[in-house]
Amino acid sequence: GQSVYHIKWVRWKEENTPVITQNENGPCPLLAIMNVLLLAWKIKLPPMMEIITAEQLMEYLGDYILDAKPKEISEIQRLNYEQNMSDAMAILHKLQTGLDVNVKFTGVRVFEYTPECIVFDLLDIPLYHGWLVDPQVADIVKAVGNCSYNQLVEKIISCKQSENSELVSEGFVAEQFLNNTATQLTYHGLCELTSAVQEGELCVFFRNNHFSTMTKYKGQLYLLVTDQGFLTEEKVVWESLHNVDGDGNFCDSEFHLRPPSDPETVYRGQQDQIDQDYLMALSLQQEQQNQEINWEQIPEGISDLELAKKLQEEEDRRASQYYQEQEQAAAQVQGDSAGFVSHVPFPAQQVQGAASPASARQSGSSERKRKEPREKEREKEKTA
């Protein structure tokens, strides 16, 4: 029953660096913390190591906590540190199953205090979220107040049972806020997050019961791609966090947009959504390319093998041209918008009922799946 995790080695700042990938039931708090320490080179794994167990990860983390103990501090500071370390060690095992983290809607670093938060303080790893109320919307500010998520849910239940019409209305506003921000990231929160995270900072981002390793490069936020499905995709290292709908753009370790490794395959975003504008453009491009083949010029009696070779040569030429166009477009976009990629955002996912809990007692994986080949996607679109 021992959990085993695959290790992906990436070229991070000119040095081969390990990243722990996440399987279906991976403990994302432990992996997010370990990946921060690995990318910061505070913990190092043996070269060529391909798999690691949960027990080994805990041993590495425990050894680091003990080694990181400050040397020259006062007696009061030493006692305080030892108390924090004792508290952290007592809940360290929870990193394998999930942490009890309860956000407040007033700031990206504001959480209800729980013993689990001590782990991040002890490791000096910033913990962020982006589920904020826009201070310009007065009725929501009043309804939510300084409540944590759990407190707000209790308030909504209480307000609904009240005979005071003003309290009933306030409870309705609060409930609508939770429903309308079920992705647990608002645009105000994203703006505050982008401002708060320091350039080059390695930190942990909490959203939808999931902990992700996050950094900031040239003013843009990126989440580390840890899905085990990308284990062999060396160029897929980061995913941009530039809207609330979860459809980021994949980048390599140097934050360059990554063209598909296979021209017939692209990847779904975090919520498995399809960019219809992109597919339409791709479909039109495919049709135009198909028209470019002049079948009348193909000699009669040509063998299947020779025909296949000619078609393969034509496909290779198009693939090469496609990559060149993608690289030129990526370079232009990065030059014009300093890392932001222009596209039509997806509509927010409609969620019935209350939003999913913000307490991460049980964590899961957001493993991405490959899309079908472009031909199949085009056929689906035509028959839809």
KAPESUL-V450714 format. One record per pair of residues at least 24 apart in sequence whose C-alpha atoms are under 10 Angstrom apart, sorted by sequence separation. I is the first residue (numbers start at 1). J is the second residue. D is the distance in whole Angstrom. If there is no record, write none. Layout:
i:I j:J d:D
i:I j:J d:D
This chain:
i:3 j:27 d:10
i:15 j:39 d:10
i:17 j:41 d:8
i:30 j:54 d:9
i:34 j:58 d:9
i:37 j:61 d:9
i:65 j:89 d:9
i:91 j:115 d:8
i:92 j:116 d:8
i:95 j:119 d:9
i:105 j:129 d:9
i:106 j:130 d:10
i:107 j:131 d:8
i:108 j:132 d:7
i:143 j:167 d:9
i:183 j:207 d:8
i:184 j:208 d:6
i:195 j:219 d:8
i:197 j:221 d:8
i:214 j:238 d:9
i:216 j:240 d:10
i:235 j:259 d:9
i:236 j:260 d:9
i:245 j:269 d:9
i:246 j:270 d:5
i:247 j:271 d:7
i:18 j:43 d:10
i:90 j:115 d:9
i:91 j:116 d:7
i:103 j:128 d:9
i:104 j:129 d:9
i:105 j:130 d:8
i:106 j:131 d:8
i:107 j:132 d:6
i:153 j:178 d:9
i:183 j:208 d:7
i:184 j:209 d:10
i:194 j:219 d:7
i:195 j:220 d:10
i:213 j:238 d:10
i:214 j:239 d:9
i:215 j:240 d:10
i:216 j:241 d:10
i:223 j:248 d:9
i:225 j:250 d:8
i:235 j:260 d:9
i:236 j:261 d:10
i:245 j:270 d:9
i:246 j:271 d:6
i:247 j:272 d:8
i:289 j:314 d:10
i:5 j:31 d:10
i:13 j:39 d:9
i:15 j:41 d:10
i:18 j:44 d:8
i:19 j:45 d:10
i:31 j:57 d:9
i:34 j:60 d:9
i:42 j:68 d:10
i:90 j:116 d:10
i:103 j:129 d:7
i:104 j:130 d:10
i:105 j:131 d:6
i:106 j:132 d:6
i:107 j:133 d:9
i:143 j:169 d:9
i:144 j:170 d:9
i:152 j:178 d:9
i:182 j:208 d:9
i:194 j:220 d:7
i:195 j:221 d:10
i:214 j:240 d:10
i:222 j:248 d:9
i:224 j:250 d:10
i:225 j:251 d:9
i:235 j:261 d:8
i:245 j:271 d:8
i:246 j:272 d:9
i:247 j:273 d:7
i:289 j:315 d:9
i:12 j:39 d:7
i:17 j:44 d:8
i:18 j:45 d:7
i:27 j:54 d:9
i:30 j:57 d:8
i:34 j:61 d:7
i:37 j:64 d:9
i:62 j:89 d:8
i:88 j:115 d:7
i:89 j:116 d:10
i:91 j:118 d:9
i:92 j:119 d:8
i:103 j:130 d:9
i:104 j:131 d:8
i:105 j:132 d:4
i:106 j:133 d:7
i:143 j:170 d:5
i:144 j:171 d:9
i:194 j:221 d:7
i:214 j:241 d:9
i:222 j:249 d:9
i:223 j:250 d:10
i:224 j:251 d:10
i:233 j:260 d:10
i:234 j:261 d:10
i:246 j:273 d:9
i:247 j:274 d:9
i:12 j:40 d:10
i:17 j:45 d:9
i:18 j:46 d:9
i:26 j:54 d:9
i:30 j:58 d:8
i:33 j:61 d:9
i:87 j:115 d:7
i:88 j:116 d:7
i:91 j:119 d:8
i:103 j:131 d:8
i:104 j:132 d:8
i:105 j:133 d:6
i:106 j:134 d:9
i:142 j:170 d:8
i:143 j:171 d:7
i:193 j:221 d:9
i:222 j:250 d:9
i:233 j:261 d:8
i:245 j:273 d:9
i:247 j:275 d:9
i:10 j:39 d:10
i:18 j:47 d:9
i:87 j:116 d:9
i:88 j:117 d:9
i:89 j:118 d:10
i:103 j:132 d:9
i:104 j:133 d:10
i:105 j:134 d:9
i:106 j:135 d:9
i:143 j:172 d:9
i:144 j:173 d:9
i:145 j:174 d:10
i:149 j:178 d:9
i:222 j:251 d:9
i:224 j:253 d:10
i:289 j:318 d:8
i:17 j:47 d:9
i:18 j:48 d:9
i:20 j:50 d:10
i:21 j:51 d:10
i:62 j:92 d:9
i:88 j:118 d:6
i:89 j:119 d:8
i:139 j:169 d:10
i:140 j:170 d:8
i:143 j:173 d:6
i:144 j:174 d:6
i:239 j:269 d:9
i:16 j:47 d:9
i:18 j:49 d:9
i:20 j:51 d:9
i:30 j:61 d:9
i:61 j:92 d:9
i:84 j:115 d:9
i:87 j:118 d:7
i:88 j:119 d:5
i:139 j:170 d:8
i:140 j:171 d:10
i:142 j:173 d:9
i:143 j:174 d:5
i:144 j:175 d:9
i:190 j:221 d:9
i:239 j:270 d:9
i:16 j:48 d:10
i:18 j:50 d:9
i:20 j:52 d:8
i:86 j:118 d:10
i:87 j:119 d:8
i:88 j:120 d:9
i:140 j:172 d:10
i:141 j:173 d:10
i:142 j:174 d:9
i:143 j:175 d:9
i:85 j:118 d:8
i:88 j:121 d:9
i:140 j:173 d:6
i:141 j:174 d:9
i:144 j:177 d:9
i:222 j:255 d:9
i:58 j:92 d:8
i:84 j:118 d:7
i:85 j:119 d:8
i:88 j:122 d:8
i:139 j:173 d:7
i:140 j:174 d:6
i:143 j:177 d:9
i:144 j:178 d:10
i:58 j:93 d:8
i:84 j:119 d:8
i:87 j:122 d:10
i:88 j:123 d:10
i:106 j:141 d:9
i:112 j:147 d:9
i:139 j:174 d:9
i:140 j:175 d:10
i:220 j:255 d:10
i:85 j:121 d:10
i:105 j:141 d:9
i:112 j:148 d:6
i:140 j:176 d:9
i:20 j:57 d:10
i:58 j:95 d:9
i:84 j:121 d:9
i:85 j:122 d:7
i:111 j:148 d:7
i:112 j:149 d:9
i:140 j:177 d:7
i:217 j:254 d:9
i:218 j:255 d:10
i:230 j:267 d:10
i:7 j:45 d:10
i:9 j:47 d:9
i:55 j:93 d:10
i:58 j:96 d:9
i:84 j:122 d:7
i:85 j:123 d:10
i:106 j:144 d:9
i:110 j:148 d:9
i:111 j:149 d:9
i:112 j:150 d:9
i:217 j:255 d:8
i:9 j:48 d:8
i:57 j:96 d:10
i:105 j:144 d:8
i:106 j:145 d:8
i:112 j:151 d:10
i:8 j:48 d:10
i:9 j:49 d:9
i:104 j:144 d:9
i:105 j:145 d:8
i:106 j:146 d:7
i:7 j:48 d:9
i:8 j:49 d:9
i:9 j:50 d:9
i:54 j:95 d:10
i:55 j:96 d:10
i:81 j:122 d:8
i:104 j:145 d:9
i:105 j:146 d:7
i:106 j:147 d:9
i:7 j:49 d:7
i:8 j:50 d:7
i:54 j:96 d:7
i:104 j:146 d:7
i:105 j:147 d:7
i:106 j:148 d:9
i:6 j:49 d:9
i:7 j:50 d:5
i:8 j:51 d:9
i:104 j:147 d:6
i:105 j:148 d:7
i:6 j:50 d:6
i:7 j:51 d:5
i:103 j:147 d:9
i:104 j:148 d:4
i:105 j:149 d:8
i:133 j:177 d:8
i:5 j:50 d:9
i:6 j:51 d:4
i:7 j:52 d:7
i:103 j:148 d:6
i:104 j:149 d:6
i:5 j:51 d:5
i:6 j:52 d:7
i:102 j:148 d:6
i:103 j:149 d:6
i:104 j:150 d:9
i:4 j:51 d:7
i:5 j:52 d:5
i:6 j:53 d:9
i:102 j:149 d:6
i:103 j:150 d:9
i:104 j:151 d:9
i:105 j:152 d:10
i:131 j:178 d:10
i:194 j:241 d:9
i:4 j:52 d:6
i:5 j:53 d:6
i:101 j:149 d:10
i:102 j:150 d:7
i:104 j:152 d:9
i:133 j:181 d:10
i:194 j:242 d:9
i:3 j:52 d:9
i:4 j:53 d:4
i:5 j:54 d:8
i:102 j:151 d:9
i:132 j:181 d:9
i:3 j:53 d:6
i:4 j:54 d:6
i:131 j:181 d:8
i:2 j:53 d:7
i:3 j:54 d:6
i:4 j:55 d:9
i:131 j:182 d:9
i:190 j:241 d:9
i:191 j:242 d:9
i:2 j:54 d:7
i:3 j:55 d:8
i:4 j:56 d:10
i:5 j:57 d:10
i:131 j:183 d:8
i:132 j:184 d:8
i:133 j:185 d:10
i:134 j:186 d:8
i:136 j:188 d:10
i:190 j:242 d:8
i:191 j:243 d:10
i:263 j:315 d:10
i:2 j:55 d:8
i:4 j:57 d:10
i:69 j:122 d:9
i:130 j:183 d:10
i:131 j:184 d:5
i:132 j:185 d:7
i:133 j:186 d:8
i:134 j:187 d:8
i:135 j:188 d:9
i:190 j:243 d:7
i:263 j:316 d:10
i:65 j:119 d:10
i:68 j:122 d:9
i:69 j:123 d:10
i:130 j:184 d:7
i:131 j:185 d:4
i:132 j:186 d:6
i:133 j:187 d:9
i:134 j:188 d:6
i:190 j:244 d:8
i:68 j:123 d:8
i:129 j:184 d:8
i:130 j:185 d:5
i:131 j:186 d:6
i:132 j:187 d:8
i:133 j:188 d:7
i:134 j:189 d:8
i:187 j:242 d:9
i:189 j:244 d:9
i:263 j:318 d:10
i:264 j:319 d:9
i:129 j:185 d:8
i:130 j:186 d:6
i:131 j:187 d:9
i:132 j:188 d:7
i:133 j:189 d:7
i:187 j:243 d:7
i:188 j:244 d:10
i:263 j:319 d:7
i:65 j:122 d:8
i:130 j:187 d:8
i:131 j:188 d:8
i:132 j:189 d:5
i:186 j:243 d:9
i:187 j:244 d:7
i:262 j:319 d:9
i:263 j:320 d:9
i:65 j:123 d:7
i:130 j:188 d:8
i:131 j:189 d:6
i:132 j:190 d:9
i:185 j:243 d:9
i:186 j:244 d:6
i:64 j:123 d:9
i:130 j:189 d:4
i:131 j:190 d:8
i:185 j:244 d:6
i:186 j:245 d:9
i:263 j:322 d:8
i:129 j:189 d:8
i:130 j:190 d:6
i:132 j:192 d:9
i:184 j:244 d:8
i:185 j:245 d:8
i:263 j:323 d:8
i:129 j:190 d:9
i:130 j:191 d:9
i:132 j:193 d:10
i:183 j:244 d:7
i:184 j:245 d:10
i:185 j:246 d:9
i:30 j:92 d:9
i:33 j:95 d:9
i:61 j:123 d:10
i:130 j:192 d:8
i:131 j:193 d:10
i:183 j:245 d:7
i:261 j:323 d:10
i:30 j:93 d:9
i:32 j:95 d:10
i:129 j:192 d:10
i:130 j:193 d:6
i:181 j:244 d:9
i:183 j:246 d:8
i:259 j:322 d:9
i:260 j:323 d:9
i:30 j:94 d:9
i:31 j:95 d:9
i:129 j:193 d:8
i:130 j:194 d:10
i:259 j:323 d:7
i:29 j:94 d:9
i:30 j:95 d:5
i:31 j:96 d:9
i:128 j:193 d:8
i:259 j:324 d:10
i:278 j:343 d:9
i:29 j:95 d:5
i:30 j:96 d:6
i:260 j:326 d:10
i:277 j:343 d:9
i:278 j:344 d:9
i:27 j:94 d:9
i:28 j:95 d:8
i:29 j:96 d:7
i:30 j:97 d:9
i:259 j:326 d:7
i:277 j:344 d:8
i:27 j:95 d:7
i:28 j:96 d:8
i:29 j:97 d:8
i:30 j:98 d:8
i:128 j:196 d:9
i:258 j:326 d:9
i:259 j:327 d:8
i:275 j:343 d:9
i:276 j:344 d:9
i:27 j:96 d:5
i:28 j:97 d:8
i:29 j:98 d:6
i:30 j:99 d:9
i:128 j:197 d:9
i:257 j:326 d:9
i:258 j:327 d:9
i:275 j:344 d:8
i:26 j:96 d:8
i:27 j:97 d:5
i:28 j:98 d:7
i:29 j:99 d:7
i:257 j:327 d:8
i:275 j:345 d:8
i:276 j:346 d:9
i:25 j:96 d:10
i:26 j:97 d:8
i:27 j:98 d:6
i:28 j:99 d:9
i:126 j:197 d:9
i:256 j:327 d:9
i:259 j:330 d:9
i:275 j:346 d:7
i:25 j:97 d:9
i:26 j:98 d:10
i:27 j:99 d:9
i:257 j:329 d:10
i:258 j:330 d:9
i:274 j:346 d:9
i:257 j:330 d:6
i:273 j:346 d:8
i:256 j:330 d:8
i:257 j:331 d:8
i:126 j:201 d:9
i:127 j:202 d:10
i:128 j:203 d:8
i:129 j:204 d:9
i:130 j:205 d:8
i:131 j:206 d:9
i:256 j:331 d:8
i:125 j:201 d:9
i:126 j:202 d:8
i:127 j:203 d:6
i:128 j:204 d:6
i:129 j:205 d:6
i:130 j:206 d:8
i:131 j:207 d:8
i:257 j:333 d:10
i:273 j:349 d:10
i:125 j:202 d:8
i:126 j:203 d:5
i:127 j:204 d:5
i:128 j:205 d:5
i:129 j:206 d:5
i:130 j:207 d:8
i:131 j:208 d:10
i:257 j:334 d:9
i:125 j:203 d:6
i:126 j:204 d:6
i:127 j:205 d:6
i:128 j:206 d:6
i:129 j:207 d:6
i:256 j:334 d:8
i:271 j:349 d:9
i:124 j:203 d:9
i:125 j:204 d:7
i:126 j:205 d:9
i:127 j:206 d:7
i:128 j:207 d:9
i:129 j:208 d:10
i:255 j:334 d:10
i:103 j:184 d:10
i:108 j:189 d:7
i:107 j:189 d:8
i:108 j:190 d:9
i:129 j:211 d:10
i:257 j:339 d:9
i:106 j:189 d:9
i:120 j:203 d:10
i:128 j:211 d:10
i:256 j:339 d:9
i:105 j:189 d:9
i:108 j:192 d:7
i:109 j:193 d:9
i:120 j:204 d:9
i:127 j:211 d:9
i:128 j:212 d:10
i:255 j:339 d:8
i:257 j:341 d:9
i:107 j:192 d:8
i:108 j:193 d:6
i:127 j:212 d:10
i:33 j:119 d:9
i:37 j:123 d:9
i:107 j:193 d:9
i:108 j:194 d:10
i:127 j:213 d:10
i:128 j:214 d:9
i:33 j:120 d:8
i:109 j:196 d:9
i:127 j:214 d:10
i:37 j:125 d:9
i:108 j:196 d:8
i:126 j:214 d:10
i:286 j:374 d:9
i:36 j:125 d:8
i:107 j:196 d:10
i:108 j:197 d:9
i:286 j:375 d:9
i:33 j:123 d:9
i:249 j:340 d:9
i:283 j:374 d:8
i:287 j:378 d:10
i:33 j:125 d:8
i:249 j:341 d:8
i:282 j:374 d:8
i:283 j:375 d:8
i:286 j:378 d:9
i:3 j:96 d:10
i:248 j:341 d:9
i:282 j:375 d:10
i:33 j:127 d:10
i:272 j:366 d:9
i:283 j:377 d:9
i:284 j:378 d:9
i:271 j:366 d:8
i:272 j:367 d:9
i:279 j:374 d:8
i:282 j:377 d:10
i:283 j:378 d:6
i:109 j:205 d:10
i:270 j:366 d:7
i:271 j:367 d:10
i:272 j:368 d:7
i:282 j:378 d:8
i:283 j:379 d:9
i:108 j:205 d:10
i:242 j:339 d:10
i:248 j:345 d:10
i:269 j:366 d:10
i:270 j:367 d:8
i:271 j:368 d:8
i:272 j:369 d:8
i:274 j:371 d:9
i:280 j:377 d:10
i:108 j:206 d:10
i:242 j:340 d:7
i:247 j:345 d:8
i:269 j:367 d:10
i:270 j:368 d:7
i:272 j:370 d:9
i:279 j:377 d:8
i:280 j:378 d:8
i:283 j:381 d:9
i:240 j:339 d:9
i:241 j:340 d:10
i:242 j:341 d:8
i:246 j:345 d:9
i:247 j:346 d:8
i:268 j:367 d:10
i:269 j:368 d:7
i:270 j:369 d:9
i:272 j:371 d:9
i:279 j:378 d:7
i:283 j:382 d:10
i:240 j:340 d:8
i:245 j:345 d:7
i:246 j:346 d:9
i:268 j:368 d:6
i:269 j:369 d:9
i:240 j:341 d:9
i:244 j:345 d:9
i:245 j:346 d:6
i:267 j:368 d:7
i:268 j:369 d:6
i:269 j:370 d:10
i:280 j:381 d:9
i:243 j:345 d:8
i:244 j:346 d:9
i:245 j:347 d:7
i:246 j:348 d:10
i:267 j:369 d:7
i:268 j:370 d:6
i:279 j:381 d:9
i:103 j:206 d:9
i:242 j:345 d:10
i:243 j:346 d:9
i:244 j:347 d:10
i:245 j:348 d:6
i:266 j:369 d:9
i:267 j:370 d:5
i:268 j:371 d:6
i:102 j:206 d:10
i:103 j:207 d:10
i:244 j:348 d:8
i:245 j:349 d:8
i:266 j:370 d:7
i:267 j:371 d:6
i:268 j:372 d:10
i:101 j:206 d:9
i:265 j:370 d:7
i:266 j:371 d:6
i:267 j:372 d:9
i:276 j:381 d:9
i:265 j:371 d:6
i:266 j:372 d:8
i:102 j:209 d:10
i:264 j:371 d:9
i:265 j:372 d:7
i:266 j:373 d:8
i:101 j:209 d:9
i:264 j:372 d:8
i:265 j:373 d:5
i:266 j:374 d:8
i:100 j:209 d:9
i:264 j:373 d:5
i:265 j:374 d:7
i:99 j:209 d:9
i:263 j:373 d:9
i:264 j:374 d:6
i:265 j:375 d:10
i:98 j:209 d:8
i:99 j:210 d:10
i:262 j:373 d:10
i:263 j:374 d:9
i:264 j:375 d:8
i:98 j:210 d:9
i:99 j:211 d:10
i:264 j:376 d:10
i:98 j:211 d:9
i:131 j:244 d:10
i:130 j:244 d:9
i:220 j:338 d:8
i:221 j:339 d:9
i:219 j:338 d:8
i:220 j:339 d:6
i:221 j:340 d:10
i:218 j:338 d:7
i:219 j:339 d:8
i:220 j:340 d:7
i:217 j:338 d:10
i:218 j:339 d:7
i:219 j:340 d:9
i:217 j:339 d:8
i:218 j:340 d:10
i:228 j:365 d:9
i:230 j:367 d:9
i:227 j:365 d:7
i:228 j:366 d:10
i:229 j:367 d:7
i:230 j:368 d:8
i:226 j:365 d:9
i:227 j:366 d:7
i:228 j:367 d:7
i:229 j:368 d:7
i:230 j:369 d:9
i:226 j:366 d:9
i:227 j:367 d:5
i:228 j:368 d:9
i:229 j:369 d:7
i:230 j:370 d:10
i:225 j:366 d:10
i:226 j:367 d:8
i:227 j:368 d:7
i:229 j:370 d:9
i:225 j:367 d:9
i:227 j:369 d:10
i:225 j:368 d:10
i:208 j:355 d:9
i:209 j:356 d:8
i:208 j:356 d:7
i:209 j:357 d:7
i:210 j:358 d:9
i:208 j:357 d:8
i:209 j:358 d:6
i:210 j:359 d:10
i:211 j:360 d:9
i:208 j:358 d:6
i:209 j:359 d:6
i:210 j:360 d:7
i:207 j:358 d:8
i:208 j:359 d:9
i:209 j:360 d:4
i:210 j:361 d:10
i:206 j:358 d:9
i:207 j:359 d:10
i:208 j:360 d:8
i:209 j:361 d:8
i:210 j:362 d:9
i:211 j:363 d:8
i:207 j:360 d:9
i:209 j:362 d:7
i:210 j:363 d:6
i:211 j:364 d:10
i:206 j:360 d:9
i:209 j:363 d:6
i:210 j:364 d:7
i:211 j:365 d:10
i:208 j:363 d:9
i:209 j:364 d:8
i:210 j:365 d:8
i:208 j:364 d:10
i:209 j:365 d:10
i:210 j:366 d:9
i:40 j:201 d:10
i:40 j:202 d:7
i:39 j:202 d:8
i:36 j:201 d:10
i:37 j:202 d:9
i:183 j:348 d:8
i:36 j:202 d:6
i:37 j:203 d:10
i:182 j:348 d:9
i:183 j:349 d:8
i:35 j:202 d:9
i:36 j:203 d:7
i:181 j:348 d:9
i:182 j:349 d:8
i:183 j:350 d:10
i:35 j:203 d:10
i:36 j:204 d:8
i:180 j:348 d:8
i:181 j:349 d:9
i:182 j:350 d:8
i:183 j:351 d:9
i:33 j:202 d:10
i:35 j:204 d:9
i:180 j:349 d:9
i:181 j:350 d:10
i:182 j:351 d:7
i:33 j:203 d:8
i:180 j:350 d:8
i:181 j:351 d:9
i:182 j:352 d:9
i:32 j:203 d:9
i:33 j:204 d:7
i:179 j:350 d:8
i:180 j:351 d:8
i:182 j:353 d:10
i:184 j:355 d:8
i:32 j:204 d:6
i:179 j:351 d:7
i:180 j:352 d:10
i:182 j:354 d:8
i:183 j:355 d:8
i:184 j:356 d:9
i:32 j:205 d:9
i:178 j:351 d:10
i:179 j:352 d:7
i:182 j:355 d:5
i:183 j:356 d:9
i:184 j:357 d:10
i:32 j:206 d:10
i:39 j:213 d:10
i:179 j:353 d:7
i:180 j:354 d:9
i:181 j:355 d:8
i:182 j:356 d:7
i:184 j:358 d:8
i:29 j:204 d:9
i:178 j:353 d:9
i:179 j:354 d:6
i:180 j:355 d:8
i:182 j:357 d:9
i:29 j:205 d:10
i:36 j:212 d:9
i:37 j:213 d:10
i:178 j:354 d:7
i:179 j:355 d:5
i:29 j:206 d:9
i:35 j:212 d:9
i:36 j:213 d:6
i:176 j:353 d:9
i:177 j:354 d:10
i:178 j:355 d:6
i:179 j:356 d:9
i:32 j:210 d:9
i:33 j:211 d:9
i:35 j:213 d:7
i:36 j:214 d:8
i:175 j:353 d:9
i:176 j:354 d:9
i:177 j:355 d:9
i:178 j:356 d:9
i:32 j:211 d:6
i:33 j:212 d:9
i:34 j:213 d:9
i:35 j:214 d:10
i:36 j:215 d:9
i:175 j:354 d:7
i:176 j:355 d:10
i:29 j:209 d:10
i:31 j:211 d:8
i:32 j:212 d:5
i:33 j:213 d:7
i:175 j:355 d:9
i:28 j:209 d:9
i:29 j:210 d:8
i:30 j:211 d:9
i:31 j:212 d:8
i:32 j:213 d:5
i:28 j:210 d:6
i:29 j:211 d:5
i:31 j:213 d:8
i:32 j:214 d:9
i:27 j:210 d:9
i:28 j:211 d:6
i:29 j:212 d:8
i:27 j:211 d:9
i:28 j:212 d:7
i:29 j:213 d:9
i:28 j:213 d:9
i:36 j:224 d:10
i:35 j:224 d:9
i:35 j:226 d:9
i:32 j:224 d:9
i:32 j:226 d:9
i:31 j:226 d:9
i:28 j:226 d:9
i:26 j:227 d:10
i:153 j:354 d:9
i:26 j:228 d:10
i:153 j:355 d:10
i:21 j:224 d:10
i:22 j:225 d:9
i:23 j:226 d:9
i:24 j:227 d:9
i:21 j:225 d:8
i:22 j:226 d:6
i:23 j:227 d:7
i:24 j:228 d:8
i:153 j:357 d:9
i:19 j:224 d:9
i:20 j:225 d:10
i:21 j:226 d:4
i:22 j:227 d:5
i:23 j:228 d:6
i:19 j:225 d:9
i:20 j:226 d:7
i:21 j:227 d:6
i:22 j:228 d:5
i:23 j:229 d:8
i:19 j:226 d:7
i:20 j:227 d:9
i:21 j:228 d:5
i:22 j:229 d:9
i:150 j:357 d:8
i:20 j:228 d:9
i:21 j:229 d:9
i:22 j:230 d:10
i:149 j:357 d:8
i:150 j:358 d:8
i:21 j:230 d:8
i:22 j:231 d:10
i:149 j:358 d:7
i:150 j:359 d:8
i:21 j:231 d:7
i:148 j:358 d:9
i:149 j:359 d:8
i:20 j:231 d:10
i:19 j:231 d:10
i:8 j:226 d:9
i:19 j:237 d:9
i:7 j:226 d:10
i:6 j:226 d:10
i:8 j:228 d:9
i:7 j:228 d:9
i:6 j:228 d:7
i:8 j:230 d:9
i:9 j:231 d:9
i:5 j:228 d:9
i:8 j:231 d:6
i:9 j:232 d:10
i:10 j:233 d:10
i:11 j:234 d:9
i:7 j:231 d:8
i:8 j:232 d:8
i:10 j:234 d:7
i:11 j:235 d:9
i:6 j:231 d:8
i:8 j:233 d:9
i:9 j:234 d:8
i:10 j:235 d:8
i:12 j:237 d:9
i:8 j:234 d:8
i:10 j:236 d:9
i:11 j:237 d:9
i:10 j:237 d:8
i:131 j:358 d:10
i:9 j:237 d:10
i:8 j:237 d:10
i:14 j:253 d:10
i:12 j:252 d:9
i:13 j:253 d:8
i:14 j:254 d:10
i:11 j:252 d:9
i:12 j:253 d:6
i:13 j:254 d:8
i:10 j:252 d:9
i:11 j:253 d:6
i:12 j:254 d:8
i:10 j:253 d:7
i:11 j:254 d:9
i:104 j:358 d:10
i:102 j:357 d:9
i:103 j:358 d:7
i:102 j:358 d:6
i:103 j:359 d:8
i:101 j:358 d:7
i:102 j:359 d:5
i:100 j:358 d:9
i:101 j:359 d:5
i:102 j:360 d:8
i:100 j:359 d:5
i:101 j:360 d:6
i:99 j:359 d:8
i:100 j:360 d:5
i:101 j:361 d:8
i:98 j:359 d:9
i:99 j:360 d:5
i:100 j:361 d:5
i:98 j:360 d:6
i:99 j:361 d:5
i:100 j:362 d:9
i:97 j:360 d:9
i:98 j:361 d:5
i:99 j:362 d:8
i:97 j:361 d:7
i:98 j:362 d:5
i:99 j:363 d:8
i:97 j:362 d:6
i:98 j:363 d:5
i:95 j:361 d:10
i:96 j:362 d:9
i:97 j:363 d:7
i:98 j:364 d:9
i:94 j:361 d:9
i:96 j:363 d:9
i:97 j:364 d:9
i:94 j:362 d:10
i:95 j:363 d:10
i:29 j:360 d:9
i:28 j:360 d:10
i:28 j:362 d:9
i:29 j:363 d:8
i:27 j:362 d:8
i:28 j:363 d:6
i:27 j:363 d:6
i:28 j:364 d:7
i:25 j:362 d:9
i:26 j:363 d:7
i:27 j:364 d:7
i:28 j:365 d:8
i:25 j:363 d:7
i:26 j:364 d:6
i:27 j:365 d:9
i:24 j:363 d:10
i:25 j:364 d:5
i:26 j:365 d:6
i:24 j:364 d:7
i:25 j:365 d:6
i:23 j:364 d:9
i:24 j:365 d:5
i:25 j:366 d:10
i:22 j:364 d:9
i:23 j:365 d:7
i:24 j:366 d:8
i:22 j:365 d:7
i:23 j:366 d:9
i:24 j:367 d:7
i:22 j:366 d:9
i:23 j:367 d:8
i:22 j:367 d:8
